Amino acid sequence: MIGQQSVFKKIFLIFILTMFMYTGRALAEELISEQPVKLNSELSLDECIDIAMQNNPSIQSYFLNTDIFKSRIGQAKSYYFPQINVEASYDRYNSSISNDALDNNHNNFFTGVSLNQLLYDFGRTPTSIKINKINYDASTEDLRNRVREVVFDVKRYYHLVLLKMQTCDVYKESIELYEKQLEQAERLYNAGFKAKIDVITAEVNLNNARLDFITATNDLYATIEYLNNVMGLPGFNGYSLIGELKYADYTPDFDSLIDQAYELRPDLKSVYLSKDSAEQTQRYARKEYYPVISAKSAFGARGDRSMDPSWSVGAVMSVPVFNGLLTHNKIKEAKATVLKREADIKDLKQFIYLEIKEFFLKLEETRQRIPLTELIVKQAEERLRLASGRYELGAGNIIEVKDAEIGLVNAKLNYLENLYEYNMAIFNIEKATGTDIPELTATF
C-alpha cells in the first residue's frame, strides 16, 4: 500500500511539473511574440500617441509614483485601527536570593497579547490623511504633466519625420531634374551646340544632389529613432507613418489661451496642491504641541516553572513637554514652504504667459510666411522652366539652369520648413495651455 502511494505521488508530481512547464512556455511564447505594433503597420498620429501611452517608461514611472502616494493614504489611516502585538520572551538570570542553595539560576518565560487604540490626538491623524491625499492628487497632476510632455514629443517627432520624408522627396525630384539636365547637356554637346564643361558641370550637380539625398535619408532614420524612443519602441522600424505636412487654419484668442492655461495646466495645479500640502503640514506641526490619548489592554502569563496569568486595562495620555525645539522648527519650515510655493506659483504663471506669447507670435509669423513661400515655389518652377528653355535654344548657360534648380529646391524646402514650424506653433500652444492631454483611465 505504501509503495502504491509513493508511485501515485511521483506520477502526480510529474503531471504538475509537465503542466507548469507547458503553461510557462506558452506564456513566454505569448510574451515574446507579442508586439505593441504589427509589422508593416501604417500609423496615424493618434495611434502613435496611444502606443506612447502604453510603452513610454517615464509615463509608467510616474503612474507607479501615484501608487506610492496612494499607499501613504492607507498608512495614515492605519492609526484609526487598533494596534495588536503578540509577545513571547525567555530570560535566564541569576539571583543571590534563593531557597535552593545549590542553584541560583532561574528561567523566566513570558507570553502575552497587547492592544493599543488611539482615542484622540487633537486632529493629528485626520490632518495627516489630508496631507497624503493632497500629495496623491499632486502626483496625479505630475503624471498628467508628464503625459502632456510625451504627447508633445510624439507630435513633434511624428511631424519631423513627415518633414524629413518630404525633404527626401524633394531631393529625389532634384536628382531627376539634374538627370534631365545631364541628358540635355550631353545631347547639346553631341550636337556641337555646347562645350564639354557643361556636361561635366551637370554631372557634378547630379552627384551633389545624390549626396544631399544621402544626408537627408540619414536624417530621416535618426528622426525615426527619436520617435521610436518616445513611443517606447527603440530600434523598431516595422511601420510607416500616414499623412503629410498640411496647413489647417487656427486662429486662437490670446486672452482665452492664458485663461485656459491657468485653469488646465497640470504643473500649475501640482504647485497649487503643493502649497495646500504645506499649509496642512503647518497645521499638523502645531498639533504636535497637544497630547495624544489612547487606550491599552494586555493579557499574558509569566513564570519560571509555572506560568502565572495576568491582565491589565487602562488609558494613556502622552503630553509633549520639550523635544529640543523640534516642533517649533517644523512649524518654521512649513511656513517657509508655504511662502516658497506662493513664489513658485507666481513664477510659473509668469513663465506660462511668456511661453504662450512667444508661441502665439510664432504662429502669426508662420501663418503670414506660408502663402509667400508657396508663391515662391511657383515662381521658382516658372524660373526653371524658362531657364531650361533658354538653355535648349542656346540663349542661356548651364550656370543659369543650375541656379534655377537650386532656387526651386530651396523654395520647396523653405515651404516645408514653414509648414512644420506652423504646426509646431500649434502643438506648442496646445502643450502650453494643457488642452490636449489624453485620458489615462484605460492606459494602465
C-alpha positions in Angstrom: 0.0 0.0 0.0 2.8 2.3 0.9 4.5 1.6 -2.4 1.4 2.4 -4.4 1.1 5.7 -2.6 4.7 6.5 -3.5 4.1 5.7 -7.1 0.9 7.9 -7.2 2.8 10.8 -5.6 5.6 10.6 -8.3 3.0 10.4 -11.1 1.2 13.4 -9.6 4.4 15.4 -9.3 5.4 14.6 -12.8 2.0 15.7 -14.1 2.2 19.0 -12.1 5.7 19.8 -13.4 4.7 19.0 -17.0 1.7 21.3 -16.8 3.8 24.0 -15.2 6.5 23.8 -17.9 3.9 23.8 -20.7 2.0 26.7 -19.3 5.2 28.7 -18.6 6.5 28.0 -22.2 3.1 29.1 -23.6 3.1 32.3 -21.6 6.7 33.0 -22.6 6.0 32.5 -26.2 3.0 34.7 -26.0 5.0 37.5 -24.4 7.9 37.1 -26.8 5.6 37.1 -29.9 3.5 40.0 -28.6 4.5 43.2 -30.3 2.9 46.6 -29.5 3.0 47.4 -33.2 2.3 44.9 -36.0 4.9 44.6 -38.7 4.3 46.8 -41.8 1.7 48.8 -40.0 0.7 52.3 -41.1 0.4 54.5 -38.1 -1.5 57.7 -37.7 -0.6 60.4 -35.1 -3.3 59.3 -32.7 -2.1 55.7 -32.9 1.5 56.8 -32.2 0.2 58.7 -29.1 -1.7 55.6 -27.9 1.5 53.5 -28.3 3.5 56.0 -26.3 0.8 56.0 -23.6 1.2 52.2 -23.3 5.0 51.9 -23.7 6.8 55.1 -22.6 8.7 54.1 -19.5 8.7 57.6 -18.0 4.8 57.6 -18.0 4.9 54.2 -16.3 7.3 55.5 -13.7 5.0 58.5 -12.9 2.0 56.2 -12.8 3.7 53.9 -10.3 4.6 57.0 -8.3 0.9 57.8 -7.9 0.5 54.3 -6.4 3.2 55.1 -3.9 1.4 58.2 -2.7 -1.9 56.4 -2.7 -0.5 53.7 -0.4 0.6 56.5 2.0 -3.0 57.5 2.5 -3.7 53.9 3.7 -0.7 54.2 6.0 -2.0 57.4 7.5 -5.5 55.8 8.1 -3.9 52.8 9.9 -3.7 54.9 13.1 -7.5 54.8 13.4 -7.3 51.0 13.9 -6.2 49.1 17.0 -2.6 48.1 17.1 -2.3 44.4 18.3 1.0 42.8 19.2 1.9 39.3 20.4 5.0 38.9 22.5 6.9 35.9 23.7 10.2 36.0 25.6 12.7 33.9 27.6 15.2 35.1 30.1 17.7 33.2 32.2 19.0 35.1 35.2 20.9 34.7 38.4 19.7 35.8 41.8 21.6 36.0 45.1 18.4 35.3 47.0 17.2 31.8 46.5 15.6 29.0 48.5 17.8 26.5 46.7 21.4 26.9 47.9 22.6 24.7 45.1 21.2 26.7 42.2 20.7 30.4 42.0 19.9 30.4 38.2 16.3 30.9 37.1 14.3 30.7 33.9 11.7 33.4 33.1 9.1 32.7 30.4 6.6 35.3 29.2 3.9 35.3 26.5 1.1 37.8 26.0 -1.1 39.9 23.8 -1.3 43.7 23.9 -3.8 46.0 22.3 -3.5 49.8 21.9 -6.2 52.0 20.4 -5.9 55.7 19.6 -8.7 57.7 21.2 -8.0 61.3 20.4 -4.9 63.2 19.1 -6.5 66.6 18.5 -6.8 66.2 14.7 -3.3 65.0 14.1 -4.3 61.8 12.2 -7.1 63.4 10.0 -4.6 66.1 9.1 -2.0 63.5 8.1 -4.6 61.8 6.0 -5.5 65.1 4.3 -1.8 65.8 3.6 -1.3 62.5 1.9 -4.5 62.9 -0.1 -3.2 66.2 -1.4 0.2 64.7 -2.2 -1.6 61.9 -4.1 -3.6 64.5 -6.1 -0.3 66.4 -6.8 1.3 63.2 -8.0 -1.6 62.6 -10.4 -1.1 66.1 -11.8 2.6 65.3 -12.2 1.6 62.2 -14.2 -0.7 64.3 -16.4 2.1 66.8 -16.9 4.4 64.1 -18.0 1.8 62.8 -20.4 1.5 66.3 -21.7 5.2 66.4 -22.4 5.2 62.9 -24.0 2.2 63.8 -26.3 4.1 66.9 -27.4 7.2 64.9 -28.2 5.2 62.4 -30.2 3.7 65.2 -32.2 7.0 66.9 -32.7 8.9 63.8 -33.9 5.9 62.5 -35.9 5.8 65.7 -37.9 9.5 66.0 -38.0 9.6 62.5 -39.6 7.0 63.7 -42.1 9.2 66.8 -42.8 12.2 64.6 -43.4 10.2 62.2 -45.6 9.0 65.1 -47.8 12.6 66.5 -47.8 13.8 63.3 -49.2 11.1 63.5 -51.9 12.3 67.0 -52.8 15.9 65.7 -53.2 14.6 62.8 -55.2 12.9 65.3 -57.5 16.1 67.3 -57.7 18.0 64.2 -58.7 15.5 63.7 -61.5 15.9 67.3 -62.6 19.7 67.0 -62.7 19.5 63.8 -64.6 17.4 65.6 -67.2 19.8 68.4 -67.2 22.7 66.0 -67.8 20.8 64.4 -70.7 20.1 67.8 -72.1 23.8 68.9 -71.8 25.0 65.7 -73.4 22.6 66.0 -76.3 23.6 69.6 -77.0 27.3 68.7 -76.6 27.0 65.8 -79.1 25.2 68.2 -81.5 28.0 70.6 -81.2 26.0 73.4 -79.5 27.6 73.3 -76.1 31.0 72.7 -74.6 32.2 69.7 -72.7 32.3 71.7 -69.5 28.5 71.8 -69.5 28.4 68.0 -69.3 30.9 68.0 -66.5 29.0 70.7 -64.6 25.8 68.7 -65.0 27.5 65.6 -63.7 28.8 67.5 -60.6 25.4 68.9 -60.0 23.8 65.5 -60.2 26.4 64.0 -57.8 25.9 66.8 -55.3 22.1 66.2 -55.4 22.8 62.5 -54.6 24.9 63.5 -51.7 22.1 65.7 -50.4 19.7 62.8 -50.7 22.0 60.5 -48.7 22.3 63.1 -45.9 18.5 63.7 -45.9 17.9 59.9 -45.7 20.3 59.6 -42.7 18.5 62.5 -41.0 15.2 60.7 -41.6 16.4 57.5 -40.0 17.8 59.4 -37.0 14.5 61.2 -36.5 12.6 57.9 -36.7 14.7 56.6 -33.8 13.8 59.7 -31.7 10.1 58.9 -32.4 10.7 55.2 -31.5 12.3 56.3 -28.3 9.3 58.4 -27.3 6.9 55.6 -28.1 9.0 53.1 -26.1 10.0 51.1 -29.2 13.7 51.5 -29.6 15.1 50.0 -32.7 11.7 49.1 -34.1 11.3 50.1 -37.8 8.5 47.8 -39.0 6.0 50.6 -39.6 5.3 53.7 -41.7 3.5 56.9 -41.0 0.3 58.2 -42.6 0.0 61.8 -43.6 2.0 64.8 -44.8 2.6 68.3 -43.6 -0.5 70.4 -44.2 -1.9 73.8 -43.4 -5.0 74.0 -41.2 -6.3 77.4 -40.2 -6.0 78.0 -36.4 -6.8 81.5 -35.1 -7.0 81.4 -31.2 -7.7 84.3 -28.9 -4.6 85.2 -26.8 -6.5 86.1 -23.6 -8.5 82.8 -23.9 -5.3 80.9 -24.2 -3.9 82.4 -21.0 -7.2 81.6 -19.1 -7.1 78.0 -20.4 -3.5 77.6 -19.3 -4.2 78.9 -15.8 -7.1 76.6 -15.5 -5.8 73.4 -17.1 -2.0 73.3 -16.8 -1.2 70.2 -14.6 2.1 71.5 -13.5 0.4 74.7 -12.2 -2.2 72.5 -10.4 0.6 70.5 -8.9 2.2 73.6 -7.4 -1.2 74.8 -6.0 -1.6 71.4 -4.4 1.9 71.5 -3.0 1.0 74.8 -1.4 -2.1 73.2 0.1 0.0 70.3 1.4 2.5 72.8 3.0 -0.4 74.6 4.7 -1.7 71.3 6.1 1.8 70.3 7.2 2.0 73.6 9.1 -1.3 72.7 10.9 -0.1 69.2 11.6 3.1 70.6 13.2 1.1 72.9 15.5 -1.0 69.9 16.6 2.2 68.2 17.9 2.0 70.5 20.9 -1.2 68.8 22.0 -1.4 65.5 23.9 -2.3 62.1 22.5 -4.9 59.9 24.3 -5.1 56.2 23.8 -6.4 53.1 25.4 -4.4 50.0 26.1 -5.0 46.4 27.3 -2.8 43.4 27.8 -3.1 39.7 28.8 -0.2 37.4 29.4 1.5 34.8 31.5 4.9 34.9 33.2 6.8 32.4 35.3 9.6 30.0 35.9 8.3 26.5 36.4 4.6 27.5 36.5 3.0 30.3 34.3 1.0 32.9 36.3 -1.6 34.7 34.1 -2.1 38.5 34.3 -4.1 41.2 32.6 -4.4 44.9 32.5 -6.7 47.6 31.1 -6.0 51.3 31.1 -5.6 54.6 29.3 -2.5 56.6 28.4 -2.2 60.4 27.9 1.1 61.4 26.4 1.9 65.2 26.7 4.9 66.6 24.9 6.8 68.9 27.2 10.1 69.5 25.5 11.6 68.0 22.3 14.6 70.2 21.7 12.5 72.8 19.7 11.8 70.1 17.1 8.1 71.1 16.7 9.0 74.8 16.7 11.4 74.3 13.8 8.9 72.1 11.9 6.4 75.0 12.0 9.1 77.4 10.8 9.9 75.1 7.9 6.3 74.7 7.0 5.7 78.5 7.0 8.8 78.9 4.7 7.5 76.1 2.4 4.1 77.9 2.1 5.8 81.1 1.1 8.1 79.3 -1.3 5.1 77.6 -3.0 3.4 81.0 -3.4 6.5 82.4 -5.1 6.6 79.2 -7.3 3.0 79.9 -8.4 3.8 83.4 -9.4 7.0 82.4 -11.2 5.2 79.6 -13.1 2.4 81.9 -14.1 4.8 84.5 -15.5 6.6 81.7 -17.4 3.3 80.4 -18.8 2.3 83.9 -20.0 5.7 84.4 -21.7 5.6 80.9 -23.2 2.2 81.4 -24.7 3.0 84.8 -26.0 6.1 83.5 -27.8 4.2 80.6 -29.4 1.3 82.9 -30.3 3.7 85.3 -32.1 5.4 82.4 -33.9 2.0 81.1 -35.1 1.2 84.5 -36.6 4.6 84.8 -38.2 4.5 81.4 -39.9 0.9 81.9 -40.9 1.9 85.0 -42.9 5.0 83.3 -44.3 3.3 80.2 -45.7 1.4 81.8 -48.6 4.5 83.7 -49.6 6.7 80.6 -49.6 4.1 78.8 -51.6 4.1 81.6 -54.1 7.9 81.5 -54.2 7.8 77.8 -55.1 5.5 78.5 -58.1 7.9 81.4 -59.2 10.9 79.1 -58.9 9.2 76.4 -61.0 8.5 79.0 -63.7 12.0 80.3 -63.5 13.5 76.8 -64.0 11.1 76.2 -67.0 12.3 79.5 -68.6 16.0 78.8 -67.8 15.8 75.3 -69.3 14.1 76.7 -72.4 16.7 79.4 -72.9 19.5 76.8 -72.4 17.8 74.5 -75.0 17.7 77.4 -77.5 21.3 78.3 -76.8 20.4 81.7 -75.3 21.2 80.6 -71.7 24.1 78.8 -69.9 24.4 75.9 -67.6 25.0 78.2 -64.6 21.6 79.9 -65.1 19.9 76.5 -65.1 21.8 75.3 -62.0 20.8 78.5 -60.1 17.2 78.0 -61.1 17.3 74.3 -60.0 18.9 75.2 -56.6 16.3 78.0 -56.2 13.5 75.6 -56.7 14.9 73.0 -54.2 15.4 75.7 -51.6 12.0 77.2 -52.2 10.3 73.8 -51.7 12.4 73.1 -48.6 11.6 76.5 -47.2 7.9 76.0 -47.8 8.0 72.6 -46.0 10.0 74.1 -43.1 7.4 76.8 -42.6 4.6 74.3 -42.7 6.4 72.3 -40.0 7.0 75.4 -37.9 3.4 76.5 -38.2 2.2 73.1 -37.0 4.8 73.1 -34.2 3.5 76.5 -33.1 0.0 75.0 -32.8 1.4 72.0 -30.8 3.4 74.3 -28.5 0.2 76.3 -27.8 -1.7 73.1 -27.0 1.1 72.0 -24.7 1.4 75.4 -23.1 -2.4 75.5 -22.4 -2.8 71.9 -21.3 -5.7 71.4 -23.7 -4.6 68.2 -25.4 -4.0 65.6 -22.6 -5.5 62.2 -23.3 -7.4 60.3 -20.7 -5.5 57.8 -18.6 -8.3 55.7 -17.3 -7.7 52.9 -19.8 -3.9 53.4 -20.2 -2.6 51.0 -17.5 
